[in-house]
Amino acid sequence: MLNQSPKCAPETNLPRPAYLAHIVLRTGQPKALIEWYKSVLNATVAHSNDQVTFLTYDDEHHRIAIATMPVLGKRPLSRAGVDHVAFTYASLNELLQHHQNLDAIGIRPIWSVNHGPTTSLYYRDPDRNVIELQVDNFSTEAELTNMLNGLDFKENPIGVDFDPAKLKARLDAGEDPRSLTMRPKIGPRSATTLPAHYLGGVATFAIKLAKLFGVKV
């Protein structure tokens, strides 16, 4: 018997979460993961023992928990599950400056893309989990809604790739951040154009195969 998707819940007055509190990662290489997240999120250790380490970067007691399970291997890139977790920066300058800092210690993005709503850098941790560091491209809900409802986003919901170092140079030269985060129009773009090092080789091949047989992707 096939699993049936649940119906959408009707609007109710039932309580909803106030905010997303934290994520927990299992790993067989805790030291590598702890140091990676300390660098990438500029996080500090709130608590650590042989079983779990709590990391935070703000007033929340922990945003990332790293649980030690020595028998675990790296995450297969082709499996279903969480694709990535995103963290938002206050300004384009902060995002690009952090990219520069990480680049200097050998941590580099696997994908840099202006989605439209956000300008985003994707990084893969030592266990192959992906996190997104982003900045919002619009200051008002009306501007964002207008962009999402436009023809350009309908044709290209993925985004336009960019070079973070070149964007930082233009920002440092005095260009307006709003113009730098305005997504160029490149016409239609499908999932087949996502970088293979982001999706993984198996998923990239499956998407191309699906397109070959006429499946819309």
C-alpha positions as MATLAB code, in Angstrom:
seq = 'MLNQSPKCAPETNLPRPAYLAHIVLRTGQPKALIEWYKSVLNATVAHSNDQVTFLTYDDEHHRIAIATMPVLGKRPLSRAGVDHVAFTYASLNELLQHHQNLDAIGIRPIWSVNHGPTTSLYYRDPDRNVIELQVDNFSTEAELTNMLNGLDFKENPIGVDFDPAKLKARLDAGEDPRSLTMRPKIGPRSATTLPAHYLGGVATFAIKLAKLFGVKV';
ca = [
       0.000    0.000    0.000;
       1.377    3.396   -0.977;
       1.985    6.007    1.685;
      -0.565    8.773    1.479;
       0.444   12.396    1.944;
      -1.336   14.078    4.854;
      -3.841   16.778    4.022;
      -2.792   20.347    4.723;
      -3.824   21.390    8.207;
      -6.532   24.067    8.280;
      -5.829   27.457    9.807;
      -6.173   27.163   13.566;
      -5.363   29.040   16.738;
      -3.093   26.251   17.956;
       0.379   27.325   19.174;
       3.239   27.478   16.685;
       6.998   27.521   17.304;
       8.451   30.911   18.188;
      11.698   30.210   16.311;
      14.007   27.444   15.086;
      16.292   26.676   18.036;
      19.095   24.343   16.931;
      20.241   21.472   14.773;
      21.972   18.291   15.932;
      24.556   16.434   13.855;
      25.833   12.902   14.391;
      29.480   12.313   13.573;
      32.324    9.858   13.873;
      34.898   12.665   13.687;
      33.801   15.188   16.348;
      37.053   17.172   16.539;
      37.033   17.948   12.817;
      33.359   18.916   12.844;
      33.650   21.064   15.974;
      36.579   23.032   14.550;
      34.809   23.431   11.199;
      31.642   24.899   12.727;
      33.650   27.089   15.084;
      35.331   28.587   12.010;
      32.390   28.755    9.623;
      29.852   30.146   12.118;
      32.388   31.937   14.320;
      30.867   29.857   17.116;
      32.052   29.148   20.648;
      31.761   25.977   22.702;
      29.035   26.313   25.335;
      29.537   22.778   26.693;
      31.504   19.715   25.682;
      31.937   16.147   26.905;
      32.779   12.768   25.359;
      29.271   12.387   23.936;
      28.142   15.811   22.752;
      29.371   19.358   22.134;
      27.126   22.414   22.142;
      28.110   25.389   19.966;
      26.539   28.843   19.893;
      27.107   32.171   18.153;
      24.436   34.304   19.861;
      22.322   34.422   23.037;
      20.803   30.967   22.431;
      22.405   28.358   24.695;
      23.228   26.242   21.639;
      22.580   26.471   17.911;
      24.584   23.414   16.827;
      24.972   20.185   18.775;
      27.542   17.660   17.607;
      26.886   14.157   18.904;
      29.759   11.661   18.844;
      29.035    8.220   17.375;
      32.417    6.683   16.430;
      31.074    4.045   14.028;
      29.496    6.520   11.628;
      30.896    7.249    8.180;
      30.361   10.258    5.933;
      26.923   11.089    4.601;
      26.267    9.620    1.118;
      25.594   12.474   -1.291;
      22.853   10.592   -3.160;
      20.592    9.845   -0.178;
      17.267   11.554    0.540;
      17.097   13.837    3.548;
      17.903   17.364    4.623;
      19.626   19.186    1.774;
      21.100   22.067    3.761;
      20.642   24.436    6.708;
      20.873   28.210    6.165;
      22.254   31.057    8.283;
      21.579   34.730    7.455;
      24.082   37.570    7.787;
      23.204   41.198    8.464;
      24.845   42.632    5.343;
      26.485   41.715    2.058;
      29.768   43.095    3.370;
      29.694   40.753    6.394;
      28.913   37.743    4.194;
      31.697   38.476    1.706;
      34.207   39.412    4.392;
      33.524   36.097    6.102;
      33.977   34.311    2.774;
      37.375   35.970    2.487;
      38.321   34.937    6.040;
      37.281   31.321    5.428;
      39.055   31.207    2.070;
      42.276   32.203    3.830;
      42.103   29.065    6.022;
      41.154   26.752    3.158;
      37.363   26.588    3.643;
      35.762   27.364    0.301;
      32.159   27.291   -0.965;
      30.960   24.491   -3.191;
      28.420   26.821   -4.796;
      27.983   30.602   -4.900;
      24.612   31.710   -6.266;
      22.254   34.663   -6.243;
      18.886   32.934   -5.842;
      16.952   36.178   -6.158;
      15.580   36.348   -2.617;
      19.090   35.770   -1.238;
      22.741   35.927   -2.194;
      24.122   32.616   -0.965;
      27.316   30.671   -0.349;
      27.103   26.911    0.190;
      29.725   24.992    2.176;
      30.148   21.262    2.835;
      31.373   20.201    6.277;
      33.767   17.251    6.878;
      30.800   14.832    7.055;
      29.342   16.204    3.778;
      26.476   18.087    5.419;
      25.806   21.336    3.574;
      25.187   24.731    5.147;
      24.181   27.953    3.399;
      25.502   31.340    4.449;
      23.272   34.010    2.959;
      22.152   37.622    2.966;
      18.620   38.791    2.153;
      18.448   40.734   -1.102;
      15.286   42.700   -0.271;
      14.494   44.951    2.662;
      10.692   44.733    2.396;
       8.172   41.917    2.041;
       6.544   43.706   -0.892;
       9.785   43.747   -2.902;
      10.372   40.063   -2.207;
       6.811   39.097   -3.150;
       7.054   41.066   -6.375;
      10.266   39.245   -7.288;
       8.862   35.782   -6.473;
       5.744   36.431   -8.565;
       7.678   37.727  -11.571;
       8.338   35.931  -14.857;
      12.095   35.889  -14.312;
      11.800   33.826  -11.110;
       9.238   31.528  -12.739;
      11.691   30.812  -15.555;
      14.671   30.535  -13.242;
      13.852   29.552   -9.634;
      17.446   28.375   -9.067;
      19.513   31.525   -9.488;
      22.620   32.978  -11.108;
      26.114   31.840  -10.107;
      28.684   34.453   -9.124;
      32.309   34.831   -8.008;
      32.410   35.971   -4.338;
      35.908   37.474   -4.634;
      34.910   39.604   -7.629;
      31.715   40.705   -5.894;
      33.739   41.689   -2.799;
      36.116   43.731   -4.971;
      33.191   45.607   -6.517;
      31.706   46.244   -3.088;
      35.041   47.518   -1.756;
      35.274   49.810   -4.789;
      32.099   51.544   -3.664;
      29.298   49.930   -5.661;
      25.861   49.964   -4.045;
      25.080   46.642   -2.268;
      21.516   46.772   -3.592;
      22.755   46.837   -7.193;
      25.235   44.042   -6.461;
      22.493   41.775   -5.087;
      20.081   42.472   -7.959;
      19.969   39.157   -9.805;
      20.909   39.309  -13.499;
      18.401   37.928  -15.980;
      19.772   34.857  -17.759;
      16.537   33.235  -18.943;
      15.307   29.741  -18.022;
      17.427   27.536  -15.760;
      16.634   24.001  -14.578;
      17.984   21.645  -11.934;
      20.174   20.006  -14.583;
      22.511   23.006  -14.330;
      23.222   22.681  -10.606;
      26.920   22.035   -9.934;
      27.776   18.329   -9.728;
      29.968   18.971   -6.689;
      26.856   20.325   -4.936;
      24.379   17.614   -5.908;
      26.797   14.688   -6.070;
      27.558   12.580   -9.111;
      24.686   10.100   -8.701;
      22.011   12.774   -8.350;
      23.450   14.753  -11.275;
      23.369   11.660  -13.497;
      19.797   10.823  -12.403;
      18.567   14.335  -13.240;
      20.185   14.251  -16.679;
      18.755   10.787  -17.320;
      15.283   11.944  -16.284;
      15.517   14.903  -18.657;
      16.633   12.580  -21.464;
      13.400   10.585  -21.012;
      11.265   13.704  -20.986;
      10.726   14.057  -17.247;
      10.469   17.699  -16.236;
      13.198   18.637  -13.717;
];
